[in-house]
Amino acid sequence: MAKNFYNPNSAPYYDPKTDRRVVFITGGNSGIGWFTILHLYLHGYVVYIAGRTESKVLTAIDEIKQEAEKRTTAAGDEALKRPLGELSYLHIDLLDLSSVDEAAKQFASKEKKLHVLINNAGLMGVPYELTKDKYEVQYQVNYVSHFLLSLKLLPQLQAVVDEGKVQPRVVTLASVGHNFAFKHFAPSDTINKNPNVIYTWVRYGQAKTANIQFASEFAKKYPDILSVSVHPGIILGTELYNYWKKLPVIGWIFKGSSWFLDKSIGVSNEEGATASLKLAMDPSVTAAEDNGKYYSTGGVEDTASKIARDPEFAKLTWDWNLEQLNERGFHLKG
């Protein structure tokens, strides 16, 4: 790992039989989520991996366990003595808010406490589309579904607060792409404009801006729970770019430019995961000192755009989405 990246090996190790630390993460069968789960598993965390396709997540679980075995064997006797964590699958479809609600219920039936929630899954740069819940697709997958999930899992997060041993954490994946939102867009604005090749990125920026606003507003409302947002880095080896890579003509251009960016400023999936891992595992990051902050590649504290860090815009985004979800029957207090 490059020395300017957080080293997850420096984090504490736990024995799930004596110190059960529970994580809920969306996505994770590939990309940075895969490596985030790998390191959590190596550190003894009990990880619930929420994804849409069971077969993909179960395959990822097998692969993560195999990789963990290789790494502990290679690291020697001390590593072999450390207990590994647990990995389990939960179904969630971020395109369907009723599925998000059900995933929270399923988790609550299995665990009374949640130590770390990682809002990891995302969608990027796709054509304009409304979901069955009547949200623009990138806005729902990246933001609304995670907003709903986080509030539905509040009882399990609060149980950790009440226990008083550690602070629970909510880590929300944002992106430097939030800067594509070049002005404040009302949460109700789906930005259905042409050309798509431009405005798909504006819509992405709107969603990722909302992620940053969510983290800061959540921190204000629940100060005993660490809530942060993070840009993991420019990562070209991820499924997020699949739509653009498959397009005729543009796909070839995109692949060529991606290769150049990857070689010049890109980071690997594992390097990208280090930011999430720092915020999930590092004891030096606390709610008292760091709540609501925005971080970048490697876990370095950073400054989001003026729009994303505007407290009035953050409150407006929170209040409007809370109202919309309650109108849809999700009964949130927030």
C-alpha positions in Angstrom: 0.0 0.0 0.0 1.3 3.5 -0.9 2.6 5.3 2.2 0.1 8.2 1.7 -2.8 5.8 2.0 -4.3 4.6 5.3 -2.9 1.2 6.2 -5.8 -1.0 7.3 -3.3 -3.4 8.9 -2.8 -0.8 11.7 -6.5 -1.1 12.8 -7.5 -3.2 15.8 -8.3 -6.9 15.4 -11.4 -8.4 17.0 -12.6 -11.8 18.0 -16.3 -12.0 17.0 -16.9 -14.6 19.8 -15.9 -12.1 22.5 -16.2 -8.6 20.9 -18.8 -8.7 18.1 -18.4 -5.8 15.8 -21.2 -5.8 13.1 -21.1 -4.1 9.7 -23.8 -3.5 7.1 -22.5 -2.6 3.7 -24.3 -2.1 0.4 -22.6 -3.6 -2.7 -19.4 -5.5 -2.3 -19.3 -8.3 -4.8 -16.8 -6.3 -6.8 -14.7 -3.1 -6.8 -13.7 -1.2 -3.7 -16.5 -2.8 -1.7 -14.9 -6.2 -2.2 -11.6 -5.0 -0.7 -13.4 -3.1 2.1 -15.1 -6.4 3.1 -11.9 -8.4 2.8 -10.1 -6.2 5.3 -13.1 -6.0 7.7 -13.2 -9.8 7.6 -9.5 -10.1 8.2 -10.0 -7.8 11.3 -12.8 -10.0 12.8 -15.8 -8.0 11.8 -19.2 -9.6 11.3 -20.2 -8.3 7.8 -23.6 -8.3 6.2 -23.3 -7.7 2.5 -26.4 -6.3 0.9 -26.7 -6.8 -2.8 -29.3 -7.4 -5.5 -28.0 -10.7 -7.0 -27.4 -13.4 -4.5 -25.2 -15.6 -6.7 -22.8 -12.7 -7.2 -22.5 -11.9 -3.5 -22.1 -15.6 -2.6 -19.3 -16.0 -5.2 -17.6 -12.9 -3.7 -17.9 -14.3 -0.2 -16.1 -17.5 -1.4 -13.4 -15.4 -3.1 -12.9 -13.1 -0.1 -12.5 -16.1 2.2 -9.9 -17.6 -0.2 -8.0 -14.4 -0.4 -8.1 -13.9 3.4 -6.6 -17.4 3.8 -3.8 -16.6 1.4 -3.0 -13.4 3.2 -3.0 -14.7 6.7 -0.8 -17.7 5.6 1.6 -15.3 3.9 1.7 -13.0 7.0 2.9 -15.8 9.3 2.1 -17.2 12.7 0.7 -14.0 14.3 -1.8 -13.5 11.5 -2.8 -17.2 11.6 -3.7 -16.8 15.3 -6.1 -14.0 14.6 -9.8 -15.0 14.4 -11.5 -14.1 11.1 -14.9 -12.4 11.0 -18.2 -13.6 9.5 -19.7 -12.9 6.1 -23.4 -13.1 5.3 -25.7 -12.1 2.4 -28.8 -9.9 2.6 -31.0 -9.1 -0.4 -31.4 -5.4 -1.3 -32.4 -3.7 -4.5 -31.6 0.0 -4.3 -33.9 0.5 -7.3 -36.9 -0.5 -5.1 -37.4 1.4 -1.9 -39.7 -1.4 -0.5 -36.7 -3.8 -0.9 -34.5 -1.3 1.1 -37.1 -1.3 3.9 -37.3 -5.1 3.9 -33.5 -5.4 4.0 -33.5 -3.2 7.2 -36.2 -5.4 8.7 -34.3 -8.6 7.8 -31.2 -7.2 9.4 -33.1 -6.2 12.6 -34.4 -9.8 12.9 -30.7 -11.0 13.0 -28.8 -8.3 14.9 -29.7 -6.0 17.8 -26.7 -3.8 17.3 -25.0 -2.2 14.3 -21.5 -0.8 14.7 -20.7 0.3 11.2 -23.0 1.1 8.2 -21.2 1.7 4.9 -23.3 3.2 2.2 -21.1 1.9 -0.6 -23.1 0.8 -3.6 -23.6 3.3 -6.4 -24.6 4.0 -10.0 -22.8 6.4 -12.4 -23.3 8.1 -15.7 -26.4 6.3 -17.0 -29.2 7.7 -19.2 -32.1 9.5 -17.7 -34.7 7.2 -16.2 -37.3 7.2 -13.5 -37.4 4.3 -11.0 -40.7 2.6 -10.0 -40.5 5.0 -6.9 -40.5 8.0 -9.3 -37.0 9.2 -8.6 -34.3 9.8 -11.1 -32.3 6.6 -11.1 -28.9 7.9 -10.1 -30.5 10.0 -7.3 -32.3 7.0 -5.9 -29.5 4.4 -6.0 -26.8 6.7 -4.8 -28.7 8.8 -2.3 -32.4 8.2 -1.5 -32.1 4.4 -0.9 -29.1 5.0 1.4 -31.0 7.8 3.2 -33.9 5.5 3.8 -31.6 2.6 4.8 -29.7 4.7 7.3 -32.8 6.0 9.0 -34.3 2.5 9.2 -31.2 1.2 10.8 -31.1 3.9 13.5 -32.4 1.7 16.3 -29.4 -0.7 15.8 -27.0 2.2 15.6 -28.5 3.8 18.7 -28.2 0.5 20.6 -24.4 0.7 20.2 -24.6 4.3 21.6 -26.7 3.2 24.5 -24.2 0.4 25.3 -21.6 3.0 25.7 -18.5 1.0 24.7 -17.8 2.4 21.2 -19.2 4.9 18.8 -21.2 3.6 15.8 -20.3 4.9 12.4 -22.0 5.7 9.2 -19.7 6.0 6.2 -21.3 7.3 3.0 -19.5 7.0 -0.4 -19.4 10.3 -2.2 -17.2 11.3 -5.1 -15.1 14.2 -6.4 -17.8 14.0 -9.2 -20.1 15.9 -6.8 -18.5 19.0 -8.4 -20.4 18.3 -11.6 -23.4 19.8 -9.9 -22.3 23.3 -11.0 -25.1 25.0 -9.1 -27.7 24.2 -6.4 -30.4 22.0 -7.9 -33.6 21.6 -5.9 -34.0 18.0 -4.7 -37.1 17.7 -6.9 -35.2 18.7 -10.1 -34.6 15.5 -12.0 -32.4 17.4 -14.6 -33.9 15.7 -17.6 -32.0 17.7 -20.2 -30.0 17.0 -23.4 -27.4 16.1 -24.4 -27.3 13.1 -22.0 -23.5 12.8 -22.4 -23.3 16.1 -20.4 -26.3 16.0 -18.1 -25.9 12.5 -17.0 -22.8 13.7 -15.1 -24.7 16.7 -13.7 -27.3 14.3 -12.4 -24.5 12.2 -10.9 -23.1 15.3 -9.3 -26.4 16.2 -7.8 -26.7 12.7 -6.2 -23.2 12.7 -4.8 -23.7 16.3 -3.5 -26.7 14.9 -1.7 -24.5 12.1 -0.2 -22.2 14.7 1.3 -25.1 16.8 2.6 -26.6 13.7 4.1 -23.4 12.9 6.1 -23.1 16.4 7.5 -26.8 16.7 8.4 -26.9 13.2 9.9 -24.0 14.3 12.1 -25.9 17.3 13.4 -29.0 15.3 14.2 -27.3 12.3 15.7 -24.0 13.7 17.2 -23.2 10.4 19.1 -23.0 8.6 15.8 -19.9 9.3 13.6 -21.2 10.2 10.1 -18.7 11.1 7.3 -18.6 11.1 3.5 -15.7 10.0 1.4 -14.4 10.2 -2.1 -12.4 7.0 -2.6 -10.3 8.2 -5.5 -10.2 8.0 -9.3 -10.8 4.2 -9.8 -11.1 3.0 -13.4 -11.2 -0.7 -12.6 -14.8 -0.7 -11.4 -18.1 -1.7 -12.8 -19.4 1.8 -12.5 -18.0 2.6 -16.0 -19.5 -0.4 -17.7 -22.2 1.6 -19.5 -19.8 3.9 -21.2 -17.3 1.2 -22.1 -20.0 -0.7 -24.0 -21.2 2.2 -26.2 -20.2 2.2 -29.9 -17.5 4.7 -30.8 -17.7 6.5 -27.5 -16.8 3.3 -25.8 -13.4 3.2 -27.6 -12.7 6.8 -26.7 -13.7 6.2 -23.1 -11.5 3.1 -22.8 -8.5 5.1 -24.2 -9.0 8.0 -21.9 -9.6 5.7 -19.0 -6.3 4.0 -19.6 -4.5 7.3 -19.6 -6.2 8.5 -16.4 -5.6 5.2 -14.7 -1.9 5.4 -15.4 -1.6 9.0 -14.4 -4.0 9.7 -11.4 -5.9 6.5 -10.9 -5.8 4.2 -7.9 -6.5 0.5 -7.5 -9.7 -0.8 -6.0 -7.8 -1.8 -2.9 -6.2 1.6 -2.6 -9.6 3.2 -3.0 -11.0 1.0 -0.2 -8.5 2.4 2.3 -10.5 5.6 2.8 -13.6 3.7 3.7 -11.6 1.4 5.9 -10.0 4.3 7.8 -13.4 5.8 8.6 -14.8 2.5 9.5 -12.0 1.1 11.7 -9.6 3.8 12.8 -10.1 4.6 16.6 -8.5 8.0 16.1 -11.5 9.2 14.0 -14.2 10.2 16.4 -17.6 11.9 16.4 -16.4 14.5 18.8 -13.6 15.7 16.4 -14.7 14.5 13.0 -18.4 14.3 12.6 -19.8 15.5 9.3 -16.4 15.7 7.6 -15.6 14.9 4.0 -12.6 12.8 3.1 -10.7 11.9 0.0 -8.4 9.2 -1.4 -6.5 7.3 1.3 -8.6 8.8 4.1 -7.3 12.3 3.9 -9.6 15.1 5.3 -10.7 17.3 2.4 -13.1 20.1 1.5 -16.2 19.5 -0.5 -17.7 22.1 -3.0 -19.3 25.2 -1.7 -22.7 23.9 -2.7 -22.2 20.5 -1.0 -21.1 22.1 2.3 -23.8 24.8 2.4 -25.8 24.0 5.6 -29.0 25.5 4.3 -28.9 23.4 1.1 -28.1 20.3 3.2 -31.2 20.9 5.4 -33.4 21.5 2.4 -32.2 18.2 0.8 -32.8 16.3 4.1 -36.2 17.8 4.8 -37.6 17.4 1.3 -36.5 13.8 1.0 -37.8 13.0 4.5 -41.2 14.4 3.5 -41.2 12.5 0.2 -40.4 9.1 1.9 -43.1 9.7 4.5 -45.6 10.4 1.8 -44.6 7.0 0.4 -45.5 5.4 3.7 -42.1 4.7 5.3 -42.9 6.5 8.6 -39.5 8.1 9.3 -38.9 10.5 12.2 -35.5 11.8 11.1 
